Amino acid sequence: MVPAAGTPAEQVTEALRTANEPPDVYVCGPPPLVESVTDSALAGGVPADRIFRERSLPT
């Protein structure tokens, strides 16, 4: 297995280029990561109601 290159947001952008239809997107992580991936998904044509987010905060 080879790790994907780029940031998570860049990986989403690349994956959406080859998708036949907008996928459901599930993202969980710190708020900056969640927002970045969400922005990339929206820019790539994923409808907001198909993006599922969970933000984790440091404890």
Secondary structure, 3 states (H helix, E strand, C coil): CCCCCCCHHHHHHHHHHCCCCCCCEEEEECHHHHHHHHHHHHHCCCCHHHEEEEECCCC
